[in-house]
Amino acid sequence: MDKYIDLINRALDSYLPDSDDIVSQAMRYSVENGGKRVRPALLLAFCELCSGDINKAMPLACALEMIHTYSLIHDDLPCMDNDDFRRGKPSCHIKYGYEYALLAGDALLTLAFETALKAELPADLLVKATKELAVASGWAGMVGGQVIDLQNEGKKVQVEDVVKMYNLKTGELIRAACVIGCISAGALSKIPYATVYAHNIGLSFQIVDDILDVTSDSQTLGKPVGSDEENEKCTYVSLKGLEESKRVVSVLTEEAKAVLDNFNADTTALKKFADKMENRKN
């Protein structure tokens, strides 16, 4: 999976604005501020797994990372999670100011769709892929998950409510990544299997985040720890405990790897990636 990161970073550099204005600088700062490139890497991995051309899918991968980054900018704002650090560096609103961070997030969202439409795919596949991107990032996807997250603050909710929020807020963009990878390769019959993989990876990813918020430290994690408790959020860990949370992550990881056997190609990298996400430290 790591082989995609340099390709993604170079492509992102070419699509981001090259300007001295403050919003352009804030956009670049946030996109280039580290990051695992999980979502675009998954998109390219599934595209290649289905014998597609990753160069043709690259604009969609970059668009996905732009949307993810815009969500992080807004998530850190005082009106949301109010976090001063992201990936070990000052959050966008700390470095550039609240108003410019807000605009940088807006600009990345719109640039994402401009970039997505540069993908050299047949028109029907490009429309289908772009629709997946829009649905996953909108009110019925990532934004909807953030709404639930805000509404749950300070409330005692059920674990089912937390899982629903995770599936939308984190899981939908990961689902879109895997599904769009299949679409880019024209492998529509593989979408159900990619969806199962994505669901398990997405939920596992968020539960691991909860675990790290309790067990890690700010230096290792690159952002404040203990913020969930401080914001009075019910998390999987607070409701189920550390040991049960770790057990569920292991089950989700194994289920994600098992469904990859439905692809007639070498799935070693994606299986290793699932293990890496389970055992990550930041």
VENQUI-V130620 format. One line per field, one symbol per residue. ss: DSSP state (H for helix, E for strand, - for the rest). phi: phi as a letter, one per 40 degrees, with the letter a starting at -180 (. if undefined). psi: psi as a letter, one per 20 degrees, with the letter a starting at -180 (. if undefined). Layout:
# VENQUI-V130620
ss = ???
phi = ???
psi = ???
This chain:
# VENQUI-V130620
ss = --HHHHHHHHHHHHH------HHHHHHHHHH------HHHHHHHHHHHH----HHHHHHHHHHHHHHHHHHHHHH---------EE--EE-HHHHH-HHHHHHHHHHHHHHHHHHH------HHHHHHHHHHHHHHH----HHHHHHHHHHH------HHHHHHHHHHH-HHHHHHHHHHHHHH---HHHHHHHHHHHHHHHHHHHHHHHHHHHH--HHHH-----HHHH-----HHHHH-HHHHHHHHHHHHHHHHHHHHH-----HHHHHHHHHHH----
phi = .ccccccccccddccccbacccccccccdccccghcfdccccdcccccdcgccccccddccccccccdcdccdccccdcbcfbcbafgbdddcccbhdcccdcccdcccccdcccdccccbddccccccccdccccccccbdcdccccdcccdgbcbccccccccccccbcccccddcccdccdcgccccddccccdcdccccddcccdcccccbcbccccgacbgcccccfccbdcccbgcccccccdcccccccccccccbcacbdccccccccccbcba
psi = hhhhggggghgghhhqpnqiqhggghgggghjmbqikgghggghghghhkkrohhhighhghgghgggghhgghhiqhidilpiqpkjrprghghiqghhgghhgghhghhghgghiipmqqghhgggghggggghibhjdgghhhgggghipjqorqhhhggggghggghghhghggghggghijmhiighghggggggggggghhhggghhhiarhgghjrqqjhgghjlpprgghhirgghghggggghghhghhiiiiplrojgghghggghhhjqi.
